Amino acid sequence: MGKRALAGLLIGLLVILQIQIWFGRGSVPNVHQMEKKLLELQQQNLAAQAENDRLAAEVRDLKEGLEMVEEKARSDLGMVKPNEIFVQITK
């Protein structure tokens, strides 16, 4: 009868382990769901990073762009700021 009890105990432990693998915390379906959620979050992070990069480039262009606009206005349109003296040298 001791062998039957030991076999029953081992089978019971095996059943408990199988239940944990398929239905408990860290189960196969749970891990699959977490991997899917992780992939979605990584895609959201990539999209957010792309948006951040775009905004950073736009800010950089706006900071540098004003200087370019001013230079173009000075050379092409003859812009002169108040209290400046315009001197043109021709060769």
The first five atom37 places (N, CA, C, CB, O) and aatype in JSON, in Angstrom:
{
  "aatype": [12, 7, 11, 1, 0, 10, 0, 7, 10, 10, 9, 7, 10, 10, 19, 9, 10, 5, 9, 5, 9, 17, 13, 7, 1, 7, 15, 19, 14, 2, 19, 8, 5, 12, 6, 11, 11, 10, 10, 6, 10, 5, 5, 5, 2, 10, 0, 0, 5, 0, 6, 2, 3, 1, 10, 0, 0, 6, 19, 1, 3, 10, 11, 6, 7, 10, 6, 12, 19, 6, 6, 11, 0, 1, 15, 3, 10, 7, 12, 19, 11, 14, 2, 6, 9, 13, 19, 5, 9, 16, 11],
  "atom_mask": [
    [1, 1, 1, 1, 1],
    [1, 1, 1, 0, 1],
    [1, 1, 1, 1, 1],
    [1, 1, 1, 1, 1],
    [1, 1, 1, 1, 1],
    [1, 1, 1, 1, 1],
    [1, 1, 1, 1, 1],
    [1, 1, 1, 0, 1],
    [1, 1, 1, 1, 1],
    [1, 1, 1, 1, 1],
    [1, 1, 1, 1, 1],
    [1, 1, 1, 0, 1],
    [1, 1, 1, 1, 1],
    [1, 1, 1, 1, 1],
    [1, 1, 1, 1, 1],
    [1, 1, 1, 1, 1],
    [1, 1, 1, 1, 1],
    [1, 1, 1, 1, 1],
    [1, 1, 1, 1, 1],
    [1, 1, 1, 1, 1],
    [1, 1, 1, 1, 1],
    [1, 1, 1, 1, 1],
    [1, 1, 1, 1, 1],
    [1, 1, 1, 0, 1],
    [1, 1, 1, 1, 1],
    [1, 1, 1, 0, 1],
    [1, 1, 1, 1, 1],
    [1, 1, 1, 1, 1],
    [1, 1, 1, 1, 1],
    [1, 1, 1, 1, 1],
    [1, 1, 1, 1, 1],
    [1, 1, 1, 1, 1],
    [1, 1, 1, 1, 1],
    [1, 1, 1, 1, 1],
    [1, 1, 1, 1, 1],
    [1, 1, 1, 1, 1],
    [1, 1, 1, 1, 1],
    [1, 1, 1, 1, 1],
    [1, 1, 1, 1, 1],
    [1, 1, 1, 1, 1],
    [1, 1, 1, 1, 1],
    [1, 1, 1, 1, 1],
    [1, 1, 1, 1, 1],
    [1, 1, 1, 1, 1],
    [1, 1, 1, 1, 1],
    [1, 1, 1, 1, 1],
    [1, 1, 1, 1, 1],
    [1, 1, 1, 1, 1],
    [1, 1, 1, 1, 1],
    [1, 1, 1, 1, 1],
    [1, 1, 1, 1, 1],
    [1, 1, 1, 1, 1],
    [1, 1, 1, 1, 1],
    [1, 1, 1, 1, 1],
    [1, 1, 1, 1, 1],
    [1, 1, 1, 1, 1],
    [1, 1, 1, 1, 1],
    [1, 1, 1, 1, 1],
    [1, 1, 1, 1, 1],
    [1, 1, 1, 1, 1],
    [1, 1, 1, 1, 1],
    [1, 1, 1, 1, 1],
    [1, 1, 1, 1, 1],
    [1, 1, 1, 1, 1],
    [1, 1, 1, 0, 1],
    [1, 1, 1, 1, 1],
    [1, 1, 1, 1, 1],
    [1, 1, 1, 1, 1],
    [1, 1, 1, 1, 1],
    [1, 1, 1, 1, 1],
    [1, 1, 1, 1, 1],
    [1, 1, 1, 1, 1],
    [1, 1, 1, 1, 1],
    [1, 1, 1, 1, 1],
    [1, 1, 1, 1, 1],
    [1, 1, 1, 1, 1],
    [1, 1, 1, 1, 1],
    [1, 1, 1, 0, 1],
    [1, 1, 1, 1, 1],
    [1, 1, 1, 1, 1],
    [1, 1, 1, 1, 1],
    [1, 1, 1, 1, 1],
    [1, 1, 1, 1, 1],
    [1, 1, 1, 1, 1],
    [1, 1, 1, 1, 1],
    [1, 1, 1, 1, 1],
    [1, 1, 1, 1, 1],
    [1, 1, 1, 1, 1],
    [1, 1, 1, 1, 1],
    [1, 1, 1, 1, 1],
    [1, 1, 1, 1, 1]
  ],
  "atom_positions": [
    [[0.81, -1.19, 0.0], [0.0, 0.0, 0.0], [0.86, 1.26, 0.0], [-0.93, -0.01, 1.19], [0.38, 2.32, -0.41]],
    [[2.1, 1.18, 0.44], [2.99, 2.32, 0.47], [3.36, 2.77, -0.94], [0.0, 0.0, 0.0], [3.53, 3.96, -1.2]],
    [[3.48, 1.8, -1.84], [3.83, 2.15, -3.23], [2.67, 2.88, -3.9], [4.2, 0.88, -4.04], [2.87, 3.79, -4.7]],
    [[1.46, 2.47, -3.57], [0.28, 3.12, -4.15], [0.15, 4.56, -3.63], [-1.0, 2.32, -3.82], [-0.18, 5.47, -4.38]],
    [[0.42, 4.73, -2.35], [0.34, 6.07, -1.76], [1.4, 6.98, -2.38], [0.51, 6.0, -0.22], [1.13, 8.14, -2.69]],
    [[2.61, 6.45, -2.55], [3.69, 7.22, -3.17], [3.35, 7.55, -4.62], [5.03, 6.43, -3.1], [3.58, 8.68, -5.07]],
    [[2.81, 6.59, -5.34], [2.42, 6.84, -6.73], [1.3, 7.87, -6.79], [1.99, 5.53, -7.41], [1.3, 8.75, -7.65]],
    [[0.35, 7.75, -5.89], [-0.76, 8.72, -5.85], [-0.25, 10.11, -5.52], [0.0, 0.0, 0.0], [-0.7, 11.1, -6.11]],
    [[0.69, 10.2, -4.57], [1.28, 11.49, -4.21], [2.03, 12.11, -5.39], [2.23, 11.32, -3.0], [1.89, 13.3, -5.66]],
    [[2.8, 11.31, -6.08], [3.54, 11.8, -7.25], [2.6, 12.24, -8.37], [4.49, 10.72, -7.76], [2.84, 13.25, -9.03]],
    [[1.54, 11.49, -8.58], [0.56, 11.86, -9.6], [-0.13, 13.16, -9.19], [-0.49, 10.73, -9.81], [-0.37, 14.03, -10.02]],
    [[-0.45, 13.29, -7.9], [-1.07, 14.52, -7.41], [-0.15, 15.72, -7.61], [0.0, 0.0, 0.0], [-0.61, 16.78, -8.04]],
    [[1.13, 15.56, -7.31], [2.09, 16.65, -7.53], [2.21, 17.0, -9.01], [3.47, 16.26, -6.98], [2.31, 18.16, -9.39]],
    [[2.18, 15.96, -9.84], [2.25, 16.19, -11.29], [1.04, 16.97, -11.77], [2.35, 14.85, -12.04], [1.17, 17.87, -12.6]],
    [[-0.13, 16.64, -11.26], [-1.36, 17.35, -11.63], [-1.27, 18.81, -11.17], [-2.61, 16.66, -11.01], [-1.63, 19.72, -11.91]],
    [[-0.8, 19.03, -9.95], [-0.67, 20.4, -9.44], [0.31, 21.2, -10.3], [-0.19, 20.38, -7.97], [0.04, 22.36, -10.62]],
    [[1.43, 20.6, -10.67], [2.4, 21.3, -11.53], [1.81, 21.62, -12.9], [3.66, 20.44, -11.7], [2.04, 22.7, -13.43]],
    [[1.05, 20.69, -13.46], [0.42, 20.93, -14.76], [-0.59, 22.07, -14.68], [-0.25, 19.66, -15.27], [-0.69, 22.89, -15.59]],
    [[-1.35, 22.1, -13.58], [-2.33, 23.18, -13.38], [-1.6, 24.52, -13.31], [-3.18, 22.94, -12.09], [-2.06, 25.51, -13.89]],
    [[-0.47, 24.56, -12.61], [0.3, 25.8, -12.5], [0.86, 26.22, -13.87], [1.44, 25.63, -11.49], [0.88, 27.4, -14.21]],
    [[1.31, 25.24, -14.63], [1.89, 25.55, -15.95], [0.83, 26.12, -16.88], [2.52, 24.29, -16.57], [1.12, 27.06, -17.63]],
    [[-0.39, 25.59, -16.86], [-1.39, 26.0, -17.83], [-2.35, 27.08, -17.33], [-2.18, 24.82, -18.24], [-2.94, 27.79, -18.15]],
    [[-2.51, 27.23, -16.01], [-3.51, 28.18, -15.52], [-2.99, 29.16, -14.48], [-4.66, 27.42, -14.94], [-3.65, 30.16, -14.21]],
    [[-1.85, 28.92, -13.89], [-1.35, 29.77, -12.81], [-0.61, 30.99, -13.31], [0.0, 0.0, 0.0], [-0.55, 31.28, -14.51]],
    [[-0.05, 31.7, -12.34], [0.76, 32.88, -12.66], [2.02, 32.42, -13.37], [1.11, 33.7, -11.37], [2.69, 31.49, -12.92]],
    [[2.36, 33.07, -14.49], [3.51, 32.66, -15.28], [3.2, 31.47, -16.17], [0.0, 0.0, 0.0], [4.11, 30.79, -16.65]],
    [[1.92, 31.21, -16.39], [1.53, 30.07, -17.23], [1.85, 30.37, -18.69], [0.02, 29.76, -17.06], [2.16, 31.5, -19.06]],
    [[1.77, 29.35, -19.49], [2.08, 29.49, -20.92], [1.18, 30.53, -21.59], [1.93, 28.14, -21.62], [1.7, 31.4, -22.3]],
    [[-0.14, 30.49, -21.41], [-0.98, 31.53, -22.03], [-0.69, 32.93, -21.47], [-2.47, 31.21, -21.82], [-0.72, 33.91, -22.21]],
    [[-0.4, 33.01, -20.18], [-0.08, 34.29, -19.55], [1.21, 34.86, -20.13], [0.04, 34.13, -18.03], [1.28, 36.06, -20.42]],
    [[2.2, 34.04, -20.3], [3.47, 34.49, -20.89], [3.25, 34.94, -22.33], [4.52, 33.36, -20.83], [3.81, 35.94, -22.77]],
    [[2.44, 34.19, -23.07], [2.16, 34.57, -24.46], [1.46, 35.93, -24.51], [1.28, 33.49, -25.14], [1.78, 36.77, -25.35]],
    [[0.51, 36.14, -23.6], [-0.2, 37.42, -23.54], [0.77, 38.55, -23.18], [-1.36, 37.35, -22.52], [0.69, 39.64, -23.75]],
    [[1.66, 38.31, -22.25], [2.64, 39.34, -21.85], [3.61, 39.66, -22.99], [3.41, 38.88, -20.61], [3.99, 40.81, -23.18]],
    [[4.02, 38.64, -23.74], [4.91, 38.88, -24.88], [4.2, 39.72, -25.94], [5.38, 37.54, -25.49], [4.81, 40.61, -26.54]],
    [[2.92, 39.45, -26.16], [2.13, 40.23, -27.12], [2.03, 41.68, -26.65], [0.73, 39.62, -27.29], [2.19, 42.61, -27.45]],
    [[1.76, 41.88, -25.36], [1.65, 43.23, -24.81], [3.0, 43.96, -24.89], [1.15, 43.18, -23.36], [3.06, 45.15, -25.18]],
    [[4.08, 43.22, -24.62], [5.42, 43.8, -24.72], [5.71, 44.26, -26.14], [6.48, 42.78, -24.27], [6.27, 45.34, -26.33]],
    [[5.34, 43.48, -27.13], [5.54, 43.86, -28.52], [4.75, 45.12, -28.86], [5.12, 42.71, -29.45], [5.26, 46.01, -29.55]],
    [[3.52, 45.2, -28.38], [2.71, 46.4, -28.62], [3.34, 47.62, -27.97], [1.28, 46.2, -28.09], [3.38, 48.7, -28.58]],
    [[3.83, 47.47, -26.74], [4.47, 48.59, -26.05], [5.76, 49.02, -26.74], [4.76, 48.21, -24.59], [6.07, 50.21, -26.8]],
    [[6.51, 48.06, -27.26], [7.73, 48.4, -28.0], [7.39, 49.18, -29.27], [8.52, 47.12, -28.35], [8.11, 50.11, -29.63]],
    [[6.31, 48.79, -29.95], [5.89, 49.53, -31.13], [5.44, 50.93, -30.77], [4.77, 48.78, -31.85], [5.73, 51.89, -31.5]],
    [[4.74, 51.07, -29.65], [4.33, 52.4, -29.2], [5.55, 53.25, -28.85], [3.39, 52.3, -27.98], [5.59, 54.44, -29.14]],
    [[6.55, 52.63, -28.23], [7.78, 53.35, -27.9], [8.5, 53.81, -29.16], [8.71, 52.47, -27.05], [9.01, 54.93, -29.21]],
    [[8.55, 52.96, -30.17], [9.2, 53.34, -31.43], [8.47, 54.52, -32.08], [9.25, 52.15, -32.39], [9.09, 55.44, -32.59]],
    [[7.14, 54.46, -32.06], [6.36, 55.56, -32.63], [6.58, 56.85, -31.84], [4.86, 55.21, -32.66], [6.72, 57.92, -32.42]],
    [[6.61, 56.73, -30.52], [6.84, 57.92, -29.68], [8.25, 58.46, -29.9], [6.63, 57.58, -28.19], [8.45, 59.68, -29.92]],
    [[9.23, 57.58, -30.05], [10.61, 58.02, -30.3], [10.72, 58.72, -31.64], [11.58, 56.82, -30.25], [11.42, 59.73, -31.76]],
    [[10.03, 58.2, -32.65], [10.04, 58.85, -33.96], [9.41, 60.24, -33.87], [9.29, 57.99, -34.99], [9.9, 61.2, -34.47]],
    [[8.32, 60.35, -33.13], [7.66, 61.65, -32.94], [8.58, 62.61, -32.18], [6.33, 61.48, -32.18], [8.66, 63.79, -32.52]],
    [[9.27, 62.11, -31.16], [10.21, 62.95, -30.41], [11.35, 63.43, -31.31], [10.78, 62.18, -29.21], [11.74, 64.59, -31.24]],
    [[11.87, 62.53, -32.14], [12.95, 62.91, -33.05], [12.47, 63.98, -34.04], [13.47, 61.68, -33.81], [13.19, 64.92, -34.35]],
    [[11.23, 63.8, -34.53], [10.68, 64.77, -35.47], [10.54, 66.14, -34.82], [9.33, 64.29, -36.01], [10.88, 67.17, -35.41]],
    [[10.02, 66.14, -33.59], [9.84, 67.41, -32.87], [11.18, 68.06, -32.55], [9.04, 67.19, -31.58], [11.31, 69.28, -32.63]],
    [[12.17, 67.26, -32.18], [13.5, 67.8, -31.89], [14.11, 68.42, -33.15], [14.42, 66.7, -31.33], [14.74, 69.47, -33.07]],
    [[13.92, 67.76, -34.3], [14.43, 68.31, -35.55], [13.7, 69.61, -35.91], [14.27, 67.28, -36.69], [14.3, 70.55, -36.42]],
    [[12.41, 69.64, -35.63], [11.64, 70.86, -35.92], [12.1, 72.02, -35.03], [10.14, 70.6, -35.72], [12.23, 73.15, -35.5]],
    [[12.35, 71.74, -33.76], [12.85, 72.79, -32.86], [14.22, 73.26, -33.32], [12.93, 72.26, -31.39], [14.49, 74.47, -33.34]],
    [[15.08, 72.33, -33.68], [16.43, 72.68, -34.17], [16.33, 73.54, -35.43], [17.26, 71.41, -34.45], [17.06, 74.53, -35.57]],
    [[15.43, 73.17, -36.34], [15.25, 73.95, -37.56], [14.73, 75.35, -37.26], [14.3, 73.23, -38.52], [15.14, 76.32, -37.89]],
    [[13.83, 75.44, -36.29], [13.3, 76.75, -35.94], [14.37, 77.63, -35.31], [12.11, 76.61, -34.98], [14.43, 78.83, -35.57]],
    [[15.23, 77.03, -34.48], [16.3, 77.81, -33.86], [17.31, 78.27, -34.91], [17.01, 76.99, -32.78], [17.71, 79.44, -34.92]],
    [[17.7, 77.37, -35.79], [18.69, 77.7, -36.8], [18.05, 78.38, -38.0], [19.43, 76.44, -37.25], [18.69, 79.16, -38.7]],
    [[16.79, 78.09, -38.22], [16.1, 78.6, -39.38], [15.95, 80.11, -39.38], [0.0, 0.0, 0.0], [15.99, 80.74, -40.43]],
    [[15.78, 80.7, -38.21], [15.63, 82.15, -38.14], [16.89, 82.85, -38.63], [15.3, 82.58, -36.71], [16.82, 83.88, -39.3]],
    [[18.02, 82.29, -38.29], [19.28, 82.86, -38.77], [19.38, 82.75, -40.29], [20.48, 82.16, -38.11], [19.85, 83.67, -40.95]],
    [[18.93, 81.62, -40.83], [18.98, 81.44, -42.28], [18.02, 82.4, -42.98], [18.65, 79.99, -42.65], [18.35, 82.95, -44.03]],
    [[16.84, 82.6, -42.4], [15.86, 83.51, -42.98], [16.41, 84.92, -42.96], [14.51, 83.43, -42.23], [16.29, 85.66, -43.94]],
    [[17.02, 85.3, -41.83], [17.58, 86.65, -41.73], [18.71, 86.85, -42.73], [18.08, 86.91, -40.3], [18.78, 87.89, -43.38]],
    [[19.58, 85.88, -42.87], [20.68, 85.97, -43.83], [20.15, 86.1, -45.26], [21.6, 84.75, -43.7], [20.66, 86.9, -46.05]],
    [[19.13, 85.29, -45.58], [18.55, 85.35, -46.92], [17.88, 86.71, -47.16], [17.51, 84.2, -47.11], [18.01, 87.28, -48.24]],
    [[17.18, 87.23, -46.14], [16.53, 88.53, -46.29], [17.56, 89.64, -46.45], [15.63, 88.82, -45.08], [17.34, 90.59, -47.21]],
    [[18.68, 89.54, -45.75], [19.73, 90.56, -45.87], [20.37, 90.53, -47.26], [20.81, 90.35, -44.79], [20.59, 91.57, -47.87]],
    [[20.67, 89.32, -47.74], [21.38, 89.24, -49.02], [20.46, 89.47, -50.22], [22.05, 87.89, -49.15], [20.85, 90.17, -51.15]],
    [[19.27, 88.89, -50.2], [18.38, 88.98, -51.37], [17.49, 90.22, -51.35], [17.53, 87.75, -51.44], [17.23, 90.82, -52.4]],
    [[17.02, 90.61, -50.18], [16.05, 91.69, -50.1], [16.63, 92.98, -49.54], [14.89, 91.26, -49.26], [15.96, 94.01, -49.51]],
    [[17.89, 92.93, -49.1], [18.52, 94.14, -48.58], [17.96, 94.55, -47.22], [0.0, 0.0, 0.0], [17.87, 95.74, -46.94]],
    [[17.59, 93.59, -46.39], [17.04, 93.91, -45.07], [18.08, 94.59, -44.2], [16.52, 92.64, -44.38], [19.24, 94.18, -44.16]],
    [[17.66, 95.62, -43.52], [18.53, 96.33, -42.58], [17.73, 96.5, -41.28], [19.01, 97.73, -43.15], [16.59, 96.95, -41.31]],
    [[18.33, 96.14, -40.17], [17.67, 96.29, -38.88], [17.75, 97.75, -38.45], [18.31, 95.37, -37.81], [18.59, 98.51, -38.93]],
    [[16.88, 98.14, -37.53], [16.96, 99.51, -37.01], [18.32, 99.76, -36.36], [15.82, 99.77, -35.99], [18.88, 98.87, -35.71]],
    [[18.84, 100.96, -36.53], [20.13, 101.37, -35.98], [21.3, 100.64, -36.59], [20.15, 101.16, -34.5], [22.37, 100.59, -35.99]],
    [[21.14, 100.06, -37.79], [22.26, 99.47, -38.51], [22.58, 100.34, -39.71], [21.93, 98.01, -38.95], [21.73, 101.05, -40.24]],
    [[23.82, 100.28, -40.11], [24.26, 101.02, -41.28], [24.6, 99.99, -42.37], [25.49, 101.95, -40.95], [25.4, 99.08, -42.17]],
    [[23.95, 100.17, -43.52], [24.16, 99.24, -44.62], [25.33, 99.71, -45.48], [22.88, 99.11, -45.48], [25.32, 100.83, -45.99]],
    [[26.32, 98.86, -45.62], [27.48, 99.18, -46.45], [27.6, 98.1, -47.51], [28.8, 99.3, -45.6], [27.65, 96.91, -47.19]],
    [[27.65, 98.52, -48.78], [27.77, 97.57, -49.87], [29.08, 97.81, -50.59], [26.56, 97.68, -50.85], [29.37, 98.93, -51.0]],
    [[29.86, 96.78, -50.73], [31.15, 96.86, -51.41], [31.0, 96.1, -52.73], [32.33, 96.26, -50.52], [30.64, 94.92, -52.75]],
    [[31.28, 96.79, -53.84], [31.2, 96.16, -55.15], [32.59, 96.07, -55.73], [30.26, 96.95, -56.09], [33.44, 96.92, -55.47]],
    [[32.81, 95.07, -56.5], [34.13, 94.88, -57.13], [34.03, 95.09, -58.61], [34.7, 93.49, -56.83], [35.03, 94.98, -59.32]]
  ]
}
